[in-house]
Amino acid sequence: MTLAAGSLIDRFGSARLLPAMLGFVAGANFVLGLWHSSAAIVLYMALMGASFGLYAPLFGAIWPELYGTKHLGAIKSLVTSLMVVGTALSPGISGWLIDVGVSYDGIIVATGGYALVAAAIGTFAPLIGGRIGSPR
């Protein structure tokens, strides 16, 4: 996926491929939360592998595509900091949800739904916002 991502980014633009990455995450979470079979883990790993294969090239290209290169370091450091904070908060939130009675499968399916909603927003935002996502 990583090898194909470069050509796809050049052809379609990184903002247009971001929903695909989120779609793979959503699919993986739905498989993990809803399908309890040893075959499910193979499909889960394939979908997450596709997602992470898109991740590195996408996030290297999306910020200059959307915001230019003038403040690229500041943008990347802010995004990375927000990702670290989100990663630090998620175990506590998941633990709290389990404590109040939400099943682990329910949490995983909900995060898949969240990724699916984010993918839908990313798909339709360029249509609403104009040029966002078109290759330059």
C-alpha positions in Angstrom: 0.0 0.0 0.0 2.8 2.4 0.8 4.3 1.9 -2.7 1.0 2.6 -4.3 0.2 5.5 -2.1 2.8 7.8 -3.6 1.4 7.5 -7.1 -2.1 7.8 -5.8 -1.2 11.0 -3.9 0.4 12.4 -7.0 -2.7 11.6 -9.1 -5.5 12.4 -6.8 -4.1 14.5 -3.9 -3.6 13.6 -0.3 -6.8 15.2 1.0 -8.8 13.0 -1.3 -7.1 9.8 -0.1 -7.5 10.6 3.6 -11.0 9.3 3.7 -9.8 6.0 2.2 -7.3 5.6 5.0 -10.1 6.3 7.6 -12.3 3.8 5.7 -9.7 1.1 6.2 -9.6 1.9 9.9 -13.4 1.8 10.2 -13.6 -1.5 8.4 -10.9 -3.0 10.6 -12.7 -1.9 13.8 -16.0 -3.2 12.5 -14.4 -6.6 11.8 -12.7 -6.7 15.2 -15.8 -5.6 17.1 -18.4 -7.6 15.2 -16.8 -10.8 13.9 -15.4 -13.2 16.5 -13.5 -15.7 14.4 -9.8 -16.5 13.9 -10.3 -15.4 10.2 -11.3 -12.0 11.5 -7.9 -11.2 12.8 -6.4 -11.8 9.3 -8.9 -9.4 7.8 -8.4 -6.9 10.6 -4.6 -7.0 10.2 -4.9 -6.6 6.4 -7.2 -3.5 6.7 -5.0 -1.9 9.4 -1.9 -2.7 7.3 -3.6 -0.9 4.4 -4.4 2.0 6.6 -0.9 2.4 8.0 0.5 1.9 4.5 -1.4 5.0 3.4 -0.6 6.9 6.7 3.0 7.8 6.2 2.9 9.1 2.7 -0.4 10.9 3.3 0.7 12.8 6.4 3.9 13.7 4.7 2.0 15.3 1.8 -1.3 16.6 3.2 0.0 19.6 5.2 1.9 21.3 2.4 -1.0 20.5 0.1 -3.5 22.2 2.3 -1.4 25.0 4.0 1.7 25.4 1.9 5.3 25.2 3.2 5.8 28.5 5.1 4.7 27.2 8.5 5.1 23.5 7.8 7.2 22.8 11.0 4.7 24.5 13.3 1.8 22.6 11.7 3.4 19.2 11.9 4.5 19.8 15.5 1.0 20.9 16.5 -0.6 17.9 14.8 1.9 15.5 16.4 1.3 17.0 19.8 -2.5 16.6 19.4 -2.0 13.0 18.3 0.1 12.3 21.4 -2.5 13.9 23.7 -5.2 11.8 22.1 -3.2 8.7 22.4 -2.5 9.4 26.1 -6.2 10.1 26.8 -7.7 7.1 25.0 -6.7 4.4 27.6 -8.3 6.4 30.4 -11.5 7.0 28.4 -11.7 3.4 27.3 -11.2 2.2 30.9 -13.9 4.6 32.1 -16.3 3.3 29.5 -15.6 -0.3 30.5 -16.2 0.7 34.2 -19.6 2.2 33.3 -20.6 -1.0 31.5 -19.8 -0.4 27.8 -18.4 -3.6 26.3 -15.0 -3.7 24.7 -16.7 -4.8 21.4 -19.0 -1.8 21.7 -16.0 0.6 22.2 -14.3 -0.9 19.1 -17.4 -0.6 16.9 -18.0 3.0 18.1 -14.5 3.9 17.2 -15.1 2.3 13.8 -18.3 4.5 13.5 -16.3 7.5 14.4 -13.7 6.8 11.7 -16.5 6.2 9.2 -18.1 9.6 10.0 -14.7 11.3 9.8 -14.2 9.6 6.4 -17.6 10.8 5.2 -16.8 14.4 6.3 -13.5 14.2 4.6 -15.2 12.9 1.4 -17.8 15.7 1.3 -15.7 18.6 2.7 -13.9 19.3 -0.6 -17.2 19.5 -2.4 -18.5 22.1 0.1 -15.2 23.9 0.6 -14.0 24.3 -2.9 -10.4 23.4 -3.9 -9.4 21.5 -0.8 -8.0 18.2 -1.9 -7.3 19.0 -5.5 -3.7 18.3 -6.5 -1.7 21.4 -7.2 
